[in-house]
């Protein structure tokens, strides 16, 4: 609920071109490695997680006026804007310290309707947790 007692509308979800390629690559890899059932399950879980995330962020913004999660520093440097990371587990149970079924979604929040608060969640990248992480180069 927002400060005025109304339910917050979820943020709109959009995908950058980069994330569309990441998603296509992930589904292609899952299809080739594990088959159609796993690839389909991945797509469904990702959509469920992003929908839930968009709603929870909208609720938090309606209640407090901002999203309080820390930005992901390396990804923010890579994309040259404040970017957050959300972990998505696509398996029911993972072994401890296993990267199986764990994906990271890197996203940005934008105020596209120009009302002073974020209304859009823009997915910038979708990567398997075992992928090379974004890193800030210090050389």
C-alpha positions as a printed Julia matrix, in Angstrom:
139×3 Matrix{Float64}:
  0.0     0.0     0.0
  1.11    3.52   -0.68
  1.04    6.4     1.77
 -2.48    7.32    0.65
 -3.75    3.72    1.16
 -3.96    2.7    -2.5
 -2.17   -0.26   -4.01
  0.9     0.71   -6.0
  0.84   -0.1    -9.71
  3.77   -2.3   -10.72
  6.58   -0.72  -12.68
  6.57   -1.23  -16.43
  9.21   -3.76  -17.51
 11.24   -3.16  -20.65
 14.31   -4.9   -22.07
 17.36   -3.23  -23.56
 18.72   -4.63  -26.8
 21.68   -6.06  -24.84
 19.34   -7.97  -22.51
 17.29   -9.29  -25.43
 20.47  -10.85  -26.83
 21.37  -12.21  -23.37
 17.91  -13.76  -23.03
 18.06  -15.35  -26.48
 21.54  -16.73  -25.75
 20.41  -18.13  -22.38
 17.38  -19.86  -23.89
 19.45  -21.23  -26.77
 22.06  -22.59  -24.34
 19.39  -24.13  -22.09
 17.66  -25.73  -25.08
 20.9   -27.27  -26.34
 22.15  -28.35  -22.92
 19.04  -29.39  -21.0
 16.13  -29.42  -23.44
 12.89  -27.63  -24.07
 11.32  -28.19  -20.65
 14.2   -26.48  -18.83
 14.3   -23.58  -21.3
 10.55  -23.05  -20.95
 10.76  -23.22  -17.16
 13.56  -20.63  -17.23
 11.42  -18.21  -19.26
  8.42  -18.66  -16.96
 10.49  -18.24  -13.76
 12.25  -15.17  -15.13
  8.95  -13.53  -16.02
  7.46  -14.38  -12.6
 10.5   -12.98  -10.79
 10.59   -9.77  -12.81
  6.85   -9.21  -12.35
  7.2    -9.73   -8.59
 10.26   -7.47   -8.49
  8.45   -4.71  -10.41
  5.57   -4.86   -7.93
  7.76   -4.92   -4.82
  9.85   -1.98   -6.03
  6.7     0.01   -6.88
  5.32   -0.71   -3.41
  8.58    0.33   -1.74
  8.69    3.56   -3.76
  5.04    4.32   -2.94
  5.7     3.77    0.77
  9.07    5.47    1.18
  9.56    7.6    -1.93
 12.57    5.65   -3.19
 14.1     2.22   -3.8
 16.55    1.48   -1.0
 18.59   -1.41   -2.47
 22.24   -0.6    -3.09
 23.38   -0.23   -6.67
 25.7    -2.88   -8.07
 28.93   -0.89   -8.4
 30.72   -2.93  -11.14
 27.61   -3.16  -13.35
 26.89    0.53  -12.77
 30.4     1.39  -13.94
 30.02   -0.92  -16.96
 26.65    0.55  -18.03
 27.57    4.1   -16.91
 24.39    4.52  -14.86
 23.0     3.24  -11.53
 22.25   -0.46  -12.06
 20.89   -2.97   -9.57
 21.29   -6.75   -9.49
 18.52   -9.23   -8.72
 19.25  -12.95   -8.36
 16.8   -15.4    -9.92
 16.82  -19.07   -8.99
 15.26  -21.26  -11.66
 15.59  -24.55   -9.76
 13.55  -25.73   -6.8
 16.61  -26.64   -4.77
 20.28  -25.9    -5.37
 23.24  -27.55   -3.75
 25.18  -25.27   -1.43
 27.6   -23.05   -3.35
 26.3   -24.4    -6.65
 25.68  -22.01   -9.52
 23.17  -24.38  -11.15
 19.99  -22.52  -11.96
 21.13  -19.19  -10.53
 20.93  -16.17  -12.82
 21.52  -12.46  -12.26
 19.34   -9.76  -13.77
 20.91   -6.31  -13.98
 18.36   -3.51  -14.19
 17.9     0.23  -14.0
 14.96    2.29  -12.76
 13.77    5.26  -14.82
 11.14    7.97  -14.52
  9.76    7.86  -18.05
  6.48    9.62  -17.27
  8.41   12.53  -15.67
  6.47   12.55  -12.4
  9.52   12.45  -10.14
  9.46    8.74   -9.23
 10.66    5.67  -11.13
  7.91    4.02  -13.19
  9.94    1.72  -15.46
 12.29   -1.18  -14.75
 14.74   -1.56  -17.64
 16.52   -4.91  -17.84
 20.07   -4.35  -19.1
 21.57   -7.82  -18.79
 20.69  -11.4   -17.86
 23.65  -13.58  -16.96
 24.22  -16.98  -15.44
 25.87  -16.69  -12.04
 28.89  -18.65  -13.3
 29.46  -16.1   -16.08
 32.34  -13.69  -15.83
 31.07  -10.95  -13.52
 31.13   -7.27  -14.34
 34.33   -5.86  -12.93
 35.78   -2.4   -12.58
 39.14   -2.26  -14.36
 41.8    -0.56  -12.27
 44.72   -0.81  -14.72
